[in-house]
Amino acid sequence: INAEYMGSFRTRSSARFSPAMSSKKFTDARNGAILQCAEAVTLGMPLEVWKTRMGRYRNETTVQAFKNVYRRAGGGFAGVSAFWAGTSAKMVESASKGAVLMFSKELIKDSCLAVGLGVTAAGFIAGAGGGICQTTVMGPCTFLVTAMVNGDRSISLGTRIAHTFRTQGLLGFYPGGVAIAWRQATNWASRQGFTDAARQLIAKHSHGDAKAALSVREEVLAGIMGGAISCWNHPFEVARIEAQSRAIAGEPKLGMLAILRHVTQQEGPAGLFKGVIPRIGLGIWQTLFMVTGANLIREYVFHERPKMSVGH
């Protein structure tokens, strides 16, 4: 490694950890919390509720599950509001996991690019790291949302929290924790990585240069592509829903691999992809906020060009 490169690396490292950049990381965390809450309170919650029901009641078709969410609450306004069941827990989850994701993901991505990794590889690594960091705050909140969707609706959220803590302690809020970790790592590795790859392909196809700036419409198209492709990992989500639903129902605990075998034996490989249609919608919606939105904020608020690796 020559002296010129090392001097350049030290300069970039010093800049990356300057007070201004530290402030920027906290801004990333704030933006992540706001973006994730906005994502959830709009289409995020209905798609989450719909997907969660299908993950547990795998005998229902996509349309049947949608109708049953509505009918289970009695129809009318109550039926519509059922698609936002567990919103209070979801807002806590969204603010915390959004802040954790954006802070860690952007920090890891900047660091990877600074040492010379390509933008797509940096995206996959940063997404995986950010997703794993989210797991600590997501376990309890996803458990409570699943309880509100698939459990006894007569039990209030506060009562369920108190009962779970009293009978099982803090670990009672983490059934399916391994599945959540696998899901989140592969979720954001795929969403960030595939979106960054799509951005380069679109830039090269439309502008003749993979490093060219994209229009807002092109950024959105890249986010849609990345969000849809990222749903290849849906079996982890089915395992997470089944593990949490079994805990809520008081059924015997199974590990992630045992759940995947159980679902496959009962319904075949197709059972591992129950609920994938609403999840594709959710994956696209979340990617547009947390990947495309982050890119647009960097470009239009902080006036930063999309980051490429050193030497690119």
Secondary structure, 3 states (H helix, E strand, C coil): CCHHHHHHHHHHHHHHCCHHHHHHHHHHHHHHHHHHHHHHHHHHHHHHHHHHHHHHCCCCCHHHHHHHHHHHCCCHHHHHHHHHCCHHHHHHHHHHHHHHHHHHHHHHHHHHHHCCCCHHHHHHHHHHHHHHHHHHHHHHHHHHHHHHHHCCCCCCHHHHHHHHHHHHCHHHHCCCHHHHHHHHHHHHHHHHHHHHHHHHHHHHHHHCCCCCCCCHHHHHHHHHHHHHHHHHHHHHHHHHHHHHHHHHHCCCCCCHHHHHHHHHHHHCHHHHHCCHHHHHHHHHHHHHHHHHHHHHHHHHCCCCCCCCCCCC
